[in-house]
Amino acid sequence: MPSATGGTVVSPLTRILRNPWIGFLLAIIVVGLDQYTKMLASTQLTYRVPVEITAWFDLMLAHNTGAAFSFLASAGGWQRWFLAAVAGVVSVVVAVWLTRLEPRQRILGLSLGLILGGGLGNLIDRVTLGYVVDFISWHYQEWYWPAFNIADSAICLGAVLLLWDSVLGESSKNV
C-alpha cells in the first residue's frame, strides 16, 4: 500500500514478522504453552485412562521414554541422555540459524521458532522427568495414533512450514 509520500506503508504486524528474532519469541511461547499443558495433563488426568472429548479425540496421560512413536522406549535407559543430547545439539543449531536469518525470511523464522520451541519443550521433560509427557490421543474406532503433545505438534507444523518455505517460500527465491 503506497503512502502519501510515495513509499510503502508497512503494518506493525508485518514489521514484527519481518524480524528474524520473532522465531525466538515463538519458541518461548511454545515452550510455555507446552509445559503448562503438560502440567495440567499430569495433575488432572490419570495415567493411561482416556477422557473422551469426541468420538475420535481423547485426552490420555502417557509417558514416552523414547523418541517419536516410542522409538527406543524400551532401550534400557541410555536413550534418555542420548535423545537429550541430540535435542540439545539440534536446538543450538536452530538457534544459531535463527540469528542468521534475513528479514525477508519470515516463514523460515516462524518454522524454526516452532521447531526450537517444541524441541526445548520435550528436552525439558526428558532431562527433568526421564520421559516426555504426552496427552493428546487421536483415533478412529480401534486404530490409535500414538499420543503426542503441544511440543510435538509445534515440531510437525514447523517441519511442514520449513519444507513449504524451501520449495515455494520467500527463502527459495533469489532477492
Contacts in CASP RR format, 6 or more apart in sequence:
PFRMAT RR
TARGET T0000
AUTHOR 0000-0000-0000
METHOD contacts of the structure
MODEL  1
MPSATGGTVVSPLTRILRNPWIGFLLAIIVVGLDQYTKMLASTQLTYRVP
VEITAWFDLMLAHNTGAAFSFLASAGGWQRWFLAAVAGVVSVVVAVWLTR
LEPRQRILGLSLGLILGGGLGNLIDRVTLGYVVDFISWHYQEWYWPAFNI
ADSAICLGAVLLLWDSVLGESSKNV
1 8 0 8 1.000
1 9 0 8 1.000
2 8 0 8 1.000
2 9 0 8 1.000
3 9 0 8 1.000
10 18 0 8 1.000
16 22 0 8 1.000
17 106 0 8 1.000
17 110 0 8 1.000
18 103 0 8 1.000
18 104 0 8 1.000
18 106 0 8 1.000
19 103 0 8 1.000
20 98 0 8 1.000
20 99 0 8 1.000
20 100 0 8 1.000
20 101 0 8 1.000
20 102 0 8 1.000
20 103 0 8 1.000
20 105 0 8 1.000
20 109 0 8 1.000
21 98 0 8 1.000
22 106 0 8 1.000
22 109 0 8 1.000
22 110 0 8 1.000
23 98 0 8 1.000
23 109 0 8 1.000
23 110 0 8 1.000
23 112 0 8 1.000
23 113 0 8 1.000
23 116 0 8 1.000
24 95 0 8 1.000
24 98 0 8 1.000
24 113 0 8 1.000
24 116 0 8 1.000
26 109 0 8 1.000
26 110 0 8 1.000
26 113 0 8 1.000
26 114 0 8 1.000
26 117 0 8 1.000
27 113 0 8 1.000
27 114 0 8 1.000
27 116 0 8 1.000
27 117 0 8 1.000
27 118 0 8 1.000
27 120 0 8 1.000
28 117 0 8 1.000
30 113 0 8 1.000
30 114 0 8 1.000
30 116 0 8 1.000
30 117 0 8 1.000
30 118 0 8 1.000
30 120 0 8 1.000
30 121 0 8 1.000
30 150 0 8 1.000
30 151 0 8 1.000
30 154 0 8 1.000
31 117 0 8 1.000
31 118 0 8 1.000
31 120 0 8 1.000
31 121 0 8 1.000
31 124 0 8 1.000
31 151 0 8 1.000
33 150 0 8 1.000
34 117 0 8 1.000
34 118 0 8 1.000
34 121 0 8 1.000
34 122 0 8 1.000
34 149 0 8 1.000
34 150 0 8 1.000
34 151 0 8 1.000
34 154 0 8 1.000
35 121 0 8 1.000
35 124 0 8 1.000
37 135 0 8 1.000
37 149 0 8 1.000
37 150 0 8 1.000
38 125 0 8 1.000
38 133 0 8 1.000
38 135 0 8 1.000
38 149 0 8 1.000
38 150 0 8 1.000
41 59 0 8 1.000
41 61 0 8 1.000
41 133 0 8 1.000
41 135 0 8 1.000
41 149 0 8 1.000
42 61 0 8 1.000
42 133 0 8 1.000
45 51 0 8 1.000
45 59 0 8 1.000
45 60 0 8 1.000
45 61 0 8 1.000
45 135 0 8 1.000
46 61 0 8 1.000
47 61 0 8 1.000
47 62 0 8 1.000
47 63 0 8 1.000
48 60 0 8 1.000
48 61 0 8 1.000
48 62 0 8 1.000
49 60 0 8 1.000
49 61 0 8 1.000
50 58 0 8 1.000
50 59 0 8 1.000
50 60 0 8 1.000
50 137 0 8 1.000
51 58 0 8 1.000
51 59 0 8 1.000
51 60 0 8 1.000
52 58 0 8 1.000
53 59 0 8 1.000
56 138 0 8 1.000
56 139 0 8 1.000
56 140 0 8 1.000
57 136 0 8 1.000
57 137 0 8 1.000
57 138 0 8 1.000
57 139 0 8 1.000
58 137 0 8 1.000
58 139 0 8 1.000
59 135 0 8 1.000
59 136 0 8 1.000
59 137 0 8 1.000
60 135 0 8 1.000
60 137 0 8 1.000
60 147 0 8 1.000
61 133 0 8 1.000
61 134 0 8 1.000
61 135 0 8 1.000
62 133 0 8 1.000
62 134 0 8 1.000
62 135 0 8 1.000
62 137 0 8 1.000
62 147 0 8 1.000
63 129 0 8 1.000
63 131 0 8 1.000
63 132 0 8 1.000
63 133 0 8 1.000
63 134 0 8 1.000
64 70 0 8 1.000
64 73 0 8 1.000
64 131 0 8 1.000
64 132 0 8 1.000
64 134 0 8 1.000
64 147 0 8 1.000
65 72 0 8 1.000
65 73 0 8 1.000
65 74 0 8 1.000
65 77 0 8 1.000
65 79 0 8 1.000
65 80 0 8 1.000
65 130 0 8 1.000
65 131 0 8 1.000
65 132 0 8 1.000
66 72 0 8 1.000
66 73 0 8 1.000
66 75 0 8 1.000
66 79 0 8 1.000
66 83 0 8 1.000
66 131 0 8 1.000
66 132 0 8 1.000
67 79 0 8 1.000
67 83 0 8 1.000
68 146 0 8 1.000
68 152 0 8 1.000
69 146 0 8 1.000
70 146 0 8 1.000
72 79 0 8 1.000
72 83 0 8 1.000
73 79 0 8 1.000
80 126 0 8 1.000
80 130 0 8 1.000
80 131 0 8 1.000
83 126 0 8 1.000
84 123 0 8 1.000
84 126 0 8 1.000
84 127 0 8 1.000
87 119 0 8 1.000
87 120 0 8 1.000
87 122 0 8 1.000
87 123 0 8 1.000
87 126 0 8 1.000
88 123 0 8 1.000
90 119 0 8 1.000
91 116 0 8 1.000
91 119 0 8 1.000
91 120 0 8 1.000
91 123 0 8 1.000
94 112 0 8 1.000
94 113 0 8 1.000
94 115 0 8 1.000
94 116 0 8 1.000
95 116 0 8 1.000
97 112 0 8 1.000
98 109 0 8 1.000
98 112 0 8 1.000
98 113 0 8 1.000
98 116 0 8 1.000
101 108 0 8 1.000
101 109 0 8 1.000
101 112 0 8 1.000
104 170 0 8 1.000
104 171 0 8 1.000
104 175 0 8 1.000
105 165 0 8 1.000
105 170 0 8 1.000
105 171 0 8 1.000
106 170 0 8 1.000
107 161 0 8 1.000
107 164 0 8 1.000
107 165 0 8 1.000
107 169 0 8 1.000
107 170 0 8 1.000
107 171 0 8 1.000
108 162 0 8 1.000
108 165 0 8 1.000
108 170 0 8 1.000
108 171 0 8 1.000
110 158 0 8 1.000
110 161 0 8 1.000
111 157 0 8 1.000
111 158 0 8 1.000
111 159 0 8 1.000
111 160 0 8 1.000
111 161 0 8 1.000
111 162 0 8 1.000
111 165 0 8 1.000
112 158 0 8 1.000
112 162 0 8 1.000
113 158 0 8 1.000
114 154 0 8 1.000
114 155 0 8 1.000
114 157 0 8 1.000
114 158 0 8 1.000
114 161 0 8 1.000
115 154 0 8 1.000
115 155 0 8 1.000
115 158 0 8 1.000
115 159 0 8 1.000
115 162 0 8 1.000
117 151 0 8 1.000
117 154 0 8 1.000
118 150 0 8 1.000
118 151 0 8 1.000
118 152 0 8 1.000
118 154 0 8 1.000
118 155 0 8 1.000
119 151 0 8 1.000
119 154 0 8 1.000
119 155 0 8 1.000
120 151 0 8 1.000
121 151 0 8 1.000
122 132 0 8 1.000
122 149 0 8 1.000
122 151 0 8 1.000
122 152 0 8 1.000
122 155 0 8 1.000
125 131 0 8 1.000
125 132 0 8 1.000
125 133 0 8 1.000
126 132 0 8 1.000
132 149 0 8 1.000
132 151 0 8 1.000
133 149 0 8 1.000
134 146 0 8 1.000
134 147 0 8 1.000
134 148 0 8 1.000
134 149 0 8 1.000
134 152 0 8 1.000
135 147 0 8 1.000
135 149 0 8 1.000
136 147 0 8 1.000
136 148 0 8 1.000
136 149 0 8 1.000
136 150 0 8 1.000
136 153 0 8 1.000
137 144 0 8 1.000
137 145 0 8 1.000
137 147 0 8 1.000
138 144 0 8 1.000
138 145 0 8 1.000
139 145 0 8 1.000
165 171 0 8 1.000
165 172 0 8 1.000
166 172 0 8 1.000
END
